[in-house]
């Protein structure tokens, strides 16, 4: 089962707050729970190949929150 199949409600872009629907939007996952909308991902340099249906160049996610980089304590 695809992670997107679990989405019954929209999530929001971690940069601009726009709603993201998994069924129709081409969001970029920037952490386990955070996504960039298509416009923000492109603005950050991401390149999406519609023919291959995948991001061929990831956007720059520096400066975005990521629990993997947050120190414990």
N, C-alpha and C positions, 0 to 999 in steps of 0.2 A: 504494500500500500504506500502510496506517495504521501509525503508530508502535506502537500497542498490539499489532498482529499479530506484532511481533518479540519480544514478551515470552513466554518459555517458562518462566521462573521468576519468583517474586514479587520485587518490590523492597520496600523498607521505608519507612515514613513517616519523614521527616527530623526530626520532632518527638518522636514517642512510640515509634518503632521497630516499630510494628505491620506485619505483612506486608500488601502490597497486590498483588492479582491484577488485571491489566488487564481480563480477560474479565468480571469481576463487580463490581469496586469502582469507585466514583466518586471517584477521586483528583484532586487539584488539582496541576498542575505548577507548582512555584515556581522552578525553574531547569531547565536542560537535562537534568540527571540527578537532581534531587531532587523528591519529591512529598510532599504532605500527604495523610494518609488523610481520609476523609469526616468523621469525628468531629472531628479537629483543625482541618480547614478550616472546619467550622461553628462551632467554638468560637472561631475567629479572625474570625468575622463573615461568612464566605462563605455565599452563598445558592444552592442548586442547584434548578433547575426540572426535575423529573422528566418533565413533559409534553414540554418542549422538549429534554430530555437535554443540558443545558449549565449551566454556572455563570452565573447572571445577575448576581451580585455577587461579586467576588473576595475571598478572605480577606486579612487583613492579614498580609503575609509579612515585616514588619520584624523584625529580630533573627534571621532564619534565614540560614544560609550561602548565598551565591550567588557563584559564580566570576566573574560579570560585575562584581561590586562589590569583589572582592578585589584590592588593589594588587599589581602585579608587583614582584618584587625580593626 
